[in-house]
Amino acid sequence: MSHTPEEMRGQVIEARERLAATVEQLAAKADVKSRVQHKAADVREQVRHTASDAAHRVQDKTPAPVRAVASKAADTGRRRPAPAAVVAGLALVAVLVVRGRRGRSRRLGGGRS
């Protein structure tokens, strides 16, 4: 089975092309940083999409008067963040105080049954 020089050249060229493709595939697999960056971008996009869907579902189920008040509060917060933060902090403190009193009165037997 003797091969002509042209047949051998063709086989060498094909082998080089296959080898080049294999090297490119291996290089892509070895580039962990790039793979992680692509995966992170995919995950970020998926999280954005999921968050957007959840926000739309919540907005659809929220009554219009509540949406209007929330929108007005958000606008005020964007225009004047310091007072909005103070009001939010005071509201949080009030909720914690009320919860603490309810829990204490229940432990002492003074709560509603």
N, C-alpha and C positions, 0 to 999 in steps of 0.2 A: 504494500500500500504506500506508494510514494505520492507525495503531495508536491504540487508545483509551487514555485516561489510565490505566485500571486495568491494561491489558496492559503498559504501559510501567512502572508501579509494580512489577508482578510480575517483570518482567525485571530491574529495578534491584535488587530484593530478592534474586533468584537470583544476580545478579552479585556482590553484596556477600557472600553466603554463600560462594560459590566463592573470592572474594578472601580472606576471613577464613581459610578452610581452607588456602589456599596460603601465607598469611603465617605460620600456625601451623607448617606443614611447614618453611618456610624458617628460622623461629626455632629449631626443634628441631635442624635441621642445623647452624646457626650456633653452637649451644651446645656447643662442643667440650669444655669442662670436664665437663659432665654426661655426655656420650657417653663420655669417657675413664673417668670414675668407674664407669659401668655396665659398660663392657668389663672394667675391672680387677676388678670384683666377679665377673663371669662367669668370668674366668681364675682367680681365687682359688678359686672353688667347684670348677672343673674340676681344679685342682691338688690340692685336698683330697680329692676323689673318687679321683683316680688314686693318691695316696699311701695312702689307706685301702685301696684294692684291692691295692696292692703289699704293704702290711703284712700283710693277710690271707693273701695267697699265701705270703709268707715264713713266717708263723706256721704255716700248714698243712703246709709242707714241713720245718719244724724239729722234730727229735725231742723227745718230751715231757721227757726228763731235761734237755736243753739249755734248753728253755723254762722249766723250774722253776728252774734255776740263774740264768738271766738275770732272771727275775721277782724272785727273792730279792735279787740284786745291785741291781736297780733300786729295790726297796723300801728297801734299806739306803742307797742313794745319795740317795733323797728325804728320809730321816730324818736322815742325817748327811752332807751334801754335801762338807764339807771333807775328811774322811778318804777318801771315795770318790774325790775328785779327785786326792788324793795317790797312791792305789793305781793309778788310771788312768794318771797321769803316770809312775809307776815302771814299769808294764807297757809303756808306749810306749818308754821309754828302753831297757828290756830287749830289746824287739823290734828297735830300731835298732842296738843293740850286736851282737846276734846276726847281723843282716843284714850289718853292717859287717865282722864277722870272717869270715863265709862268703865275702863278696865279695873280701876281701883274700887269703884262703887260695886261692881259685880263681885269682886273678891271679898268685899266686906258684907255682902248680902243685901245691899241697898239698891241693887239694880232691878229693872223690870224683868219679870219672868214671862 
